[in-house]
Amino acid sequence: MGVEKAGLEREDRVVGGLRVATYRRRGPGPAVVCVHGAGVSSRELLPFVRALGERHDAWTLDLPGFGASAKPPRPLTLPALADAVAGWVAEARLDRPCLLGGSFGCQVVVDTAVRHPGVAGSLVLAGPTVDPRARSPWRLAGQWLRNSVRESPRMAPLNVADYLDAGPRRVLAAFGESMRDRIEDKLPLVQVPALVVRGGKDRMVPQSWAEEVTRLLPYGRLVVMDGLPHMTPYRDPEGLARLVTGFLDGAREEAA
């Protein structure tokens, strides 16, 4: 077990004939299932899962084709990735967990919530992509470059390991799915409480787009984490864990 996975349990389940690897820290509160971004894996989310596990039953999964999960012959489409998340929740026998997406993971969990009503009890969208005004390879690359200088240098070796695990075909396919997906058409159909989180220095998610995402969600609220770039779960895992706990506590009180 690598150092970054220390203190977490590894659990694998078979979903749709594919092995899905997950990492877990058992905490006292309701379950939160984290979904990573395009081309990467759970590696970037492990510090957050470790922090959140002090308060919640915290999970993160490697989508099929990425990280330690099985590699299907062809890259999966976004709907197929969302189906895998819904199938995994059923296999794990979790009762309407909170689904937390990071970057492209936001698009996956929104698709999951819309096409599989009843799977998620709430959503957290940390750095929701893709801003429709940047829906081209060149604009997306420009945003990524402007943001990358603010990310932790410790993420670089994690990214390299993830890209090697997935291979260029799957990495490029995931970014292609992110650009083709019209998340703005799905957001009004999300019928569960949703928290939108933006880093105040995020160059991939402009403030105007974060506000539009929140406006389109029927039960959305926005929190900006001042001074942080795109990957808030990696840069401030404890701070995001506190936000998620507060959000879920408030959602439970409103439902009571």
C-alpha positions as CSV (number, residue, x, y, z in Angstrom):
1,M,0.0,0.0,0.0
2,G,1.4,3.4,-1.0
3,V,2.0,6.1,1.6
4,E,-0.9,8.2,0.1
5,K,-3.3,5.3,0.8
6,A,-2.2,4.8,4.4
7,G,-5.1,4.7,6.9
8,L,-7.7,3.9,4.2
9,E,-9.4,0.6,3.4
10,R,-9.3,-0.7,-0.2
11,E,-12.5,-2.3,-1.3
12,D,-13.2,-3.6,-4.9
13,R,-16.6,-4.4,-6.4
14,V,-17.7,-5.7,-9.8
15,V,-20.0,-3.4,-11.6
16,G,-21.3,-4.3,-15.1
17,G,-18.5,-6.9,-15.4
18,L,-15.8,-4.4,-14.5
19,R,-13.8,-4.3,-11.2
20,V,-14.1,-0.9,-9.6
21,A,-11.5,0.0,-6.9
22,T,-12.5,2.2,-4.0
23,Y,-10.8,3.6,-0.9
24,R,-12.7,4.3,2.3
25,R,-12.3,5.8,5.7
26,R,-15.2,4.8,8.1
27,G,-16.6,7.8,10.0
28,P,-19.7,8.3,12.1
29,G,-21.8,10.3,9.6
30,P,-23.7,9.5,6.5
31,A,-21.9,8.3,3.4
32,V,-20.1,10.6,0.9
33,V,-18.9,9.1,-2.3
34,C,-16.2,11.1,-4.3
35,V,-15.7,11.0,-8.0
36,H,-12.4,12.2,-9.6
37,G,-11.8,14.4,-12.6
38,A,-10.9,13.7,-16.3
39,G,-7.9,11.5,-17.0
40,V,-6.9,11.1,-13.3
41,S,-8.0,8.9,-10.4
42,S,-8.7,8.9,-6.7
43,R,-5.1,9.8,-5.9
44,E,-5.9,13.5,-5.7
45,L,-8.9,12.9,-3.5
46,L,-7.3,10.7,-0.9
47,P,-6.3,13.5,1.4
48,F,-9.8,14.8,1.4
49,V,-11.3,11.3,2.1
50,R,-8.9,11.0,5.0
51,A,-10.1,14.4,6.4
52,L,-13.8,13.8,5.7
53,G,-13.6,10.3,7.3
54,E,-13.3,11.9,10.7
55,R,-16.9,13.0,10.3
56,H,-18.5,10.8,7.6
57,D,-18.3,7.4,6.0
58,A,-16.1,8.7,3.2
59,W,-15.4,6.8,0.0
60,T,-13.6,7.6,-3.3
61,L,-13.8,5.4,-6.4
62,D,-11.6,5.0,-9.5
63,L,-13.9,5.2,-12.5
64,P,-13.5,2.2,-14.9
65,G,-10.5,2.8,-17.0
66,F,-8.6,4.8,-14.4
67,G,-6.4,4.2,-11.4
68,A,-6.6,0.7,-10.0
69,S,-10.0,-0.1,-11.6
70,A,-10.4,-2.5,-14.6
71,K,-9.6,-1.1,-18.1
72,P,-12.5,-1.8,-20.5
73,P,-11.5,-2.4,-24.2
74,R,-12.8,1.1,-25.2
75,P,-13.0,4.3,-23.2
76,L,-16.4,4.7,-21.6
77,T,-18.7,7.6,-22.4
78,L,-19.9,10.0,-19.7
79,P,-23.3,8.2,-19.4
80,A,-21.5,4.9,-19.1
81,L,-19.3,6.3,-16.3
82,A,-22.4,7.6,-14.6
83,D,-24.1,4.2,-14.9
84,A,-21.0,2.7,-13.3
85,V,-21.3,5.1,-10.3
86,A,-25.0,4.3,-9.9
87,G,-24.2,0.6,-10.2
88,W,-21.5,0.8,-7.6
89,V,-23.7,2.6,-5.1
90,A,-26.2,-0.2,-5.5
91,E,-23.5,-2.9,-5.1
92,A,-22.2,-1.1,-2.0
93,R,-25.8,-1.0,-0.6
94,L,-25.5,2.7,0.3
95,D,-28.8,4.5,1.0
96,R,-28.8,7.8,-1.0
97,P,-25.3,8.9,-0.3
98,C,-24.0,12.4,-1.1
99,L,-22.1,12.2,-4.4
100,L,-19.2,14.6,-4.5
101,G,-17.6,15.4,-7.9
102,G,-14.3,17.1,-8.5
103,S,-13.9,18.9,-11.9
104,F,-15.2,16.4,-14.6
105,G,-16.4,14.3,-11.7
106,C,-19.1,17.0,-11.2
107,Q,-20.4,16.2,-14.7
108,V,-20.4,12.5,-13.9
109,V,-22.4,12.9,-10.6
110,V,-24.9,15.3,-12.2
111,D,-25.5,12.8,-15.0
112,T,-25.9,10.1,-12.3
113,A,-28.4,12.1,-10.3
114,V,-30.5,13.0,-13.4
115,R,-30.6,9.6,-15.1
116,H,-30.8,7.6,-11.8
117,P,-33.2,9.4,-9.5
118,G,-33.0,8.1,-6.0
119,V,-29.4,7.1,-6.1
120,A,-28.1,10.3,-4.6
121,G,-29.4,12.1,-1.5
122,S,-27.4,15.3,-2.3
123,L,-24.5,16.5,-4.5
124,V,-21.4,18.5,-3.9
125,L,-19.9,20.0,-7.1
126,A,-16.3,21.1,-6.4
127,G,-15.0,23.1,-9.4
128,P,-17.8,22.2,-11.9
129,T,-16.7,22.0,-15.5
130,V,-17.0,22.9,-18.3
131,D,-17.8,26.6,-18.6
132,P,-19.7,26.7,-22.0
133,R,-17.6,29.7,-23.0
134,A,-14.5,27.5,-22.8
135,R,-15.9,24.5,-24.6
136,S,-12.9,24.0,-27.0
137,P,-9.6,22.3,-26.6
138,W,-7.6,25.5,-26.9
139,R,-9.6,27.5,-24.4
140,L,-9.7,24.6,-22.0
141,A,-5.9,24.2,-22.3
142,G,-5.4,27.9,-21.7
143,Q,-7.5,27.8,-18.6
144,W,-5.6,24.7,-17.4
145,L,-2.3,26.3,-17.9
146,R,-3.3,29.5,-16.1
147,N,-4.7,27.5,-13.2
148,S,-1.8,25.0,-12.9
149,V,0.7,27.5,-11.6
150,R,-1.5,27.9,-8.5
151,E,-1.9,24.1,-7.8
152,S,0.4,22.3,-5.4
153,P,3.6,21.0,-7.0
154,R,2.9,17.7,-5.2
155,M,0.1,17.0,-7.6
156,A,2.4,16.7,-10.6
157,P,3.7,13.2,-9.8
158,L,0.1,12.1,-9.0
159,N,-1.1,13.3,-12.4
160,V,1.8,11.6,-14.2
161,A,1.0,8.3,-12.5
162,D,-2.7,8.7,-13.3
163,Y,-2.0,9.4,-17.0
164,L,0.3,6.4,-17.2
165,D,-2.3,4.2,-15.6
166,A,-5.0,5.3,-18.0
167,G,-3.0,5.7,-21.2
168,P,-3.4,8.6,-23.7
169,R,-6.4,7.1,-25.4
170,R,-8.6,7.1,-22.2
171,V,-7.2,10.5,-21.0
172,L,-8.0,12.2,-24.3
173,A,-11.4,10.5,-24.5
174,A,-12.3,11.7,-21.0
175,F,-11.5,15.3,-21.9
176,G,-13.5,14.9,-25.1
177,E,-16.5,13.8,-23.0
178,S,-16.1,16.7,-20.7
179,M,-16.2,19.2,-23.6
180,R,-19.2,17.5,-25.4
181,D,-21.3,17.3,-22.2
182,R,-23.9,20.1,-21.9
183,I,-24.2,20.1,-18.1
184,E,-26.2,23.3,-18.2
185,D,-29.1,21.4,-19.7
186,K,-29.1,18.8,-16.8
187,L,-28.6,21.1,-13.8
188,P,-32.3,22.2,-13.7
189,L,-33.3,18.5,-13.5
190,V,-31.3,17.8,-10.3
191,Q,-33.9,17.3,-7.6
192,V,-31.7,17.1,-4.5
193,P,-29.8,19.7,-2.4
194,A,-26.5,20.7,-4.1
195,L,-23.5,22.6,-2.9
196,V,-21.3,24.3,-5.5
197,V,-17.7,25.0,-4.3
198,R,-15.3,27.2,-6.2
199,G,-11.8,28.1,-5.4
200,G,-11.4,31.9,-5.4
201,K,-8.3,31.6,-7.7
202,D,-9.8,28.9,-9.9
203,R,-9.0,29.8,-13.5
204,M,-11.0,26.9,-14.9
205,V,-14.3,27.8,-13.2
206,P,-14.9,31.6,-13.5
207,Q,-17.1,33.1,-10.8
208,S,-19.8,33.9,-13.4
209,W,-20.0,30.2,-14.3
210,A,-20.1,29.0,-10.7
211,E,-23.0,31.5,-10.1
212,E,-24.8,30.2,-13.3
213,V,-24.4,26.6,-12.1
214,T,-25.9,27.5,-8.7
215,R,-28.8,29.5,-10.3
216,L,-29.7,26.5,-12.6
217,L,-29.8,24.1,-9.7
218,P,-33.3,24.0,-8.1
219,Y,-31.8,23.6,-4.6
220,G,-28.2,24.9,-5.1
221,R,-26.0,27.1,-3.0
222,L,-22.5,28.4,-3.7
223,V,-19.5,28.7,-1.4
224,V,-16.2,30.3,-2.6
225,M,-13.0,29.1,-0.8
226,D,-10.8,32.3,-0.9
227,G,-7.3,32.0,-2.4
228,L,-7.6,28.4,-3.7
229,P,-7.2,27.1,-7.2
230,H,-9.3,24.5,-9.0
231,M,-8.4,21.4,-6.9
232,T,-9.9,22.5,-3.6
233,P,-10.1,18.9,-2.3
234,Y,-6.3,18.6,-2.6
235,R,-5.3,22.1,-1.5
236,D,-7.5,22.4,1.5
237,P,-9.0,18.9,2.4
238,E,-9.8,19.9,6.0
239,G,-11.6,23.1,5.0
240,L,-13.6,21.4,2.3
241,A,-14.5,18.6,4.8
242,R,-15.9,21.2,7.2
243,L,-18.0,22.8,4.4
244,V,-19.4,19.4,3.3
245,T,-20.3,18.5,6.9
246,G,-22.0,21.8,7.4
247,F,-23.9,21.4,4.2
248,L,-25.1,17.9,5.0
249,D,-26.1,18.9,8.5
250,G,-28.1,21.7,7.1
251,A,-29.8,19.6,4.5
252,R,-30.8,17.0,7.1
253,E,-32.3,19.7,9.3
254,E,-34.3,21.1,6.4
255,A,-35.6,17.7,5.5
256,A,-36.6,16.9,9.1
